[in-house]
Amino acid sequence: MDSLTSTSPRNLWRQRDFQLLIGGRLVSQLGDQLQFLALPLLVVTLTGSAIEAGVILGLQTVLYLVFGPVAGALADRWDRKSTMIWCEVGRGALTATVPIAAAFGALGMPQLYLVAVLNGVLSTLFGAANSSALPNIVTKTDLPAALGTVGAMSNALRILGGTVAGLAYAVGRTFPFAFNAASFLASAAALRAIRADFQQERATASASPRVLVADIGHGLAWLWRRPVIRTLAVIDAADSLRYGAGYLLIIMLAQRLDANPTQVGIVFTGAGAGALLGSLLAPALTRRFPLGALSITMLWVEALAFPFYAVAPTWWLLLVVAFAESVVSPIYNVALDSYRLAVTPDALRGRVTSAIDALTTGSAAIGALVSGALIAVLGAPALTLVLAGWLAVLALAATLSRTVRTATSTTSPDLTA
């Protein structure tokens, strides 16, 4: 395949297929950001219930946890490019029903729930195929640069998305849905124009429930036999517990410092800016340092930075801490994802990626669910210190793990089948 010839990371943007992949993804992600804000606002307008708004947003996580492993198996068994295109077309058609129904005065909660559930299923399947396809679009050498670029642009949208989403909702309650529907179709067109194959050639077979269960088991067995990926996946999941609790924790810490809603938003904008910087730094650091050393260093930096949330005396110093602490995760994620995608056989990528994502997503969901109760019992500053201690335990565990310390590159024994 032409996409597997060796190229320099600095030439990544000269690759037509990567340009199409990232362009379609960004347009679709912008549409998702607009809809993410508009959906709960629309639900509250229709029902007056914040609880229903929370439930409909939480469906995405629940569906991912339930359907994720199956989606990974399907992404490995079906043609990935066709799967992604049809998922985008399906999501576009489903999302378009919202402004159409609103125009005829027929929009109600049953339809919004149905759209949320079906879109969640298609989004999970799309994500499994998308993450599995990237190593077939760019070279292994270019993976850190590609992942860093995706992360940087995603974080740039994260910084601007709130403002753009608010303006879009001001145009009309269902305008964000119309824009998102169009963005899905634009993404499908970009995917259709990509010339590279999204997977290596392999025989196709039936996807019966029994076969899918066997496929999922095969993927989990492969993952269990790879100590580097397995160990770092467990550490990443444990870190996600803290990440899930962090959103509410930072809000409570900011309010404790008498920050108004605008200032709280600026704190999270600072976190987005830090994540953007981390994404820009990640490719160079990933190429220069071995995975083990980078993972251990990043975990210790995170553990040492986190306690400053508890002692920041003003909201703008809380912003500084949020910026600094948020630089770390993208660097760690790009290094780990580059390694995992490079060493995982193409035929197993969907299952392995979905299994790890389900583990980390589930951990983050648990952290988010228990954060409110823990803040009520311990208080926000005390919980911050507890979580900092948890991060220190993870950093120490990584430091003491010979598996992590000796993780070097894609020439690791994890590469063997």
N, C-alpha and C positions, 0 to 999 in steps of 0.2 A: 504493500500500500504506500502511496506517496506520502501520506500523513505520518509514516513511521520513519522516514529518512531523517538523519540527524541534522538538526538545525540549532542555531544559537538562540537562547531565550530572547535576546533583543530583537530577533526577527519574527517574534510571535505575531505581531500585528500585521505582518505581511502575508500571513496565511489566510486565504479567503474563507476557508471553512470555519476557522476559529472566529473570524469577524462576524460571520453569519450566525454562529452559535451564540456568541456573547450579545450581539445586537438584538436577536429575537428574545433572548432571556431577559435583557434589561427592559425592553418595552413591556413584556409580560409582567415583570416584577413591579414596574411602576403602576400598572393597572391593578395588581394585587394590593399595593399599598393604599391606593385610593379606595378600593373596595373594603379593605380591612377597617378603615375608619368609618366609612359610610354605612356598613352593615349594622353595627350596634346602634348607631344613631337612627337608622331607619326602623329598626325593631322597637326602640323606645318610642318613636313617633307613632307607630302602629298600635303598640300595646300599653305603653306607659310603664313597662316592667324592665328594670335593670337586670333582674334575674334571668329573664328570657334572653336578653342580649348576651349575658355571660354564657348561658347554655349553648347558644348557637355558635359562639366563638370557640367554646371548648370542644365542640364536635370534631374539629379538625385534629386535635391531639388524640382524642379517643379513636377516631378512625385510623389514624396513622399507627397507633399501637396495635390495633386489632388486625388491620389489613396489610401493614407494612411487610411482614415476612412473606405473605402470599404474593404481594406486588413484586418483591425481589425475585422470587422464583419465576414469576411470569415474565419479568424483564429479561431474565437469562434464557428463557425458552422461546419467547416471541421475537420477531424482528423489532429491534429497539427503535429504529428510525420511524417505521410505520406506527409503532405504539405511541411514540411521542407526538407525532403529527395528529393522530386520531384523538389522543387525549386533549390536545389543544383545541381541535375543532369541537369536540364534545363540550369542553369547558366554556368555549365561546358561545355555543348554542344555548347551553343552560343559563349562562349569565345574562344573555340577551333577553330571556323571557321575563326578567325582572322589570326593565323599563317598558317593555311591551305591555305587560299586564298592568303596570301603573298607569300607562297612557289610556287604557280602557277602564280604569277604575276597578280592576279586578284583583289587585295585589293583596295577598293575605299571608298569614304566618305559615299555613301548611305548605304553600309554594316555597317560601324562604327556607323552611326546614329541608324540603326535598332537594332544592338547589344546593344547599350547604352540604348535605350528605353525599349526593352524587358528585359534586365538585371535589369533595374531600377524597373520595375513592379515586377519581381520575388524577388528582394532584399527587396522591401517594404513588400511583403507578408511574406517572410522568417522572417524579423525582427519582425513583429507583432506576428507570431507564436512563435518565439524564446523567446521573453520577457515574453509571457504569460505562457510558459511551465516551466520556472525555478522553481517556487514555488512547482511544482509537482515532481521535481528532488531532491530538498533538503528541509529540514524542515524550518518552519518559523524562528526558532531560528538560523538556519544557513544562512538565506538570507543575512544578512549584510556581513558575511564572504565570501559568494559566490560572491556577487556583488563587494566586495572589491578586491577579487582575479581576477575577470574578468577585472575590471578597472586597476589593477596593471599590468597585463600582456599586456593589450591593450596599456597602456602608455609606457611600456618597448619597445613594437614594434614601437610605435610612435617615440621613441628616436633613435632606430636603423634603422627604416624603410627607411629613406631618403638615408642613405649610401648604404644599401643593394639594394634598388631600382635602384640607380645609377649604381652599379656594374652589376645588372641584365640587365639593358638596354644596357650597354657596351658590353655584350655578344652577343646581337642581338636585333634589334628593336622589334621583336615580341616574344622574349623569355619570358618576363614577362607575356604575355597573355597565353603562353603554360603552364607556371608554375601555373598561376591562375586557368586554366582549370583543371589541375591535383589536385589542392588544393580543388576545389569544390567537386570532386569525393571522395577525402579522407574524407572530412567533411561528405558527404552522407554515407560513409561506417561506420564512427564513430557513426552517429545518428542511423543507422540501428542496431548497436550492443547494443544500450541502452535498458535495460530490462523494465524500469519503463514506466508507461503510462504518456503521456504528458498533459493529461487533465482528469477531472473527468467524469464518465460515464453520458451520456445524450442522449436523443433521437435526431436523425438527421432528418432534414427536407429540403425542397427545398430551393435553394438560389436564388430565382427570384429577379429582381430589386426591386419590391415592398416590399418583405420580408426584403431585405438588408437595404432599407431605414428605415423600421420600427425598425430593429435591431440597426442601428446607433442611431436613436432617443431614443431608450430605454437606450442605453449606456450613451448618453449625459444627459438624465434625471437622471439616477442614479448618475452620476458625479456631477450634479448640486445640488443634495440633500446631498452631503457629504462636509460639510463646510471646514474641514481641508484640504482635497485633493484639493478642488476647490480653496481655498484661496492661498495655496502654489503653485498651478499650475499657477495662474495668476502672482504671484510674480516671479516665475521662468521664465515665458515668458517675463516679463518686464526686468529681468536680462539678458535674451538672446539677447535683443536689444543691450545692451552694449557689450556682448560677440561677436556678429556678427561684430561690428565695430572695435573690438580690434585688429584683425589680421593686417589690413592695418595701423591702428593707431600706433602699435608698430614698424612696418617697417619704417614709416615716422619719428618717434621719433629717431630710431636708425640711420637713414640716416642723420638726423639733427645733430647727434653727430659724423658724419663722419665715421660711421661704414661701413666696406666693406661687400660684400655679405656673405663671410665666417663668419664674426662676427655676422651678422644678423641671420644666421643660428644657431650659437651657442646660441644666446639669446633664440630662440625658443626651442633649445635643453634643456636649463635651465628650460623653462616653462614645458616641458615634464617631466623633472626630478622632478619638484615640484608636478606635478599631480601624478606621481608615488608614491611619499612619501605620498601624501594625500590619495591615494587608500589603501596604507598599514596601515595607521592610522585609516581609516574610520570604519572598523568593531568593533574595541575596543571602540571607542568613541560612536558609535551608540548603542552599548549594554549598555554603562555606563550612558549616558545622555538621557533625554527625547527629543522627536523630536522638540518640541517648543523651548526649551532652546538652542538646538544645531543649529536650523535654524536661530534664532535671532543672536546668537553669530557669526556664520559664515558670515552672511550678514554684520554685523558691522565690522568684521575683513577685509572683502573684500572692504568695503567702505573706511576704514581708510588706507588700503594699496595702493589703486589705485592711489591717487594723487601723490605718489612718482615717478610714471612714468614720470610726467611732469617736475620734478626737478632733476632727475638723471643727473649728469654732464658728465658721461662717459658711453660708451656702456656696459662695464662690470658691472657697478652699475645697469644699466637697466636690465641686466641678473639677478642680485640679486633680484630686484623687481619682475621680471617675475617668478622667482622660488618661492618666498614667496607668491605671490598672487595666483599662480596656485595650491598651496596646498589646498586651501579652497574649491573649487568647488567639487572635488571628495568626500570630507567628507559630504558636504550638499546633494549631489546627492545620495550617498549610503543610508543616513538616510531617505531621502524622498522616494526613490524607494523601500526600504525595507518595509516601512510603507504602501505605496500604493499597492504593490503586495500582502502584507499580508492581507489587509482588503478588497481588491476587490474580489468579488465572481469569481470563476474560469470561469464560463460561460460568464463573462463580461470583462475579463482581456484584451483581444485583442482590444476591442472597446475603453475601457478607456485609455489604454496605447497609442493607435494610436491617439486618440483625443488630449491627452496632448503633445505627440511628435510632432504632426502637429502644435500645437500652439507654442511650443518653437522653432521648426525648422523654421516656418514662421517668427517669431520675429527675429531670428538670420539672416535670409535672408534679411529682411528689414534693419537691422542694417548694414549688409555688403554692401547693395546697396546704402545707403545714406551716408556711412562713407566718401567716396571720396569727395562728395560735401560739407559736413560739415567741413572736413579738409581744403578744398580750401577757405571756407568762414571764418572760425574761426582760423585756424592754429592748428597744432597737440597738442601743450601744452594746449591751451585754451579748445579744445574739451576734452582733458583728464580730466580737472577740471570739465567740465560740466557733464561728465559721472560719475565722482566721486560724484558729487552732486546728480545725479540720483540714484546711489547706496545708498547714505545716506537716500534719501527719501524712498526707498524700505525697508531699515533696520528699519527706524522709523515706517513705516506702519506695519511691522511685529511686532515690539515691542508694538505698541498700539493695535494690534488686539488680543482680548481675545481668539478668535479661535486658533490663532497660539500659544499664550502663554500657553494655557492649553492642547495643543496636547502632549500626553504623550507616549502612546504605542498602540499596536494593541487591547487593551481593550477599546479604545475610542468608543464613540457612533457611529462613522463613520462605525464601523464594522457591525452594524445592517442593515438588508436588507431594 
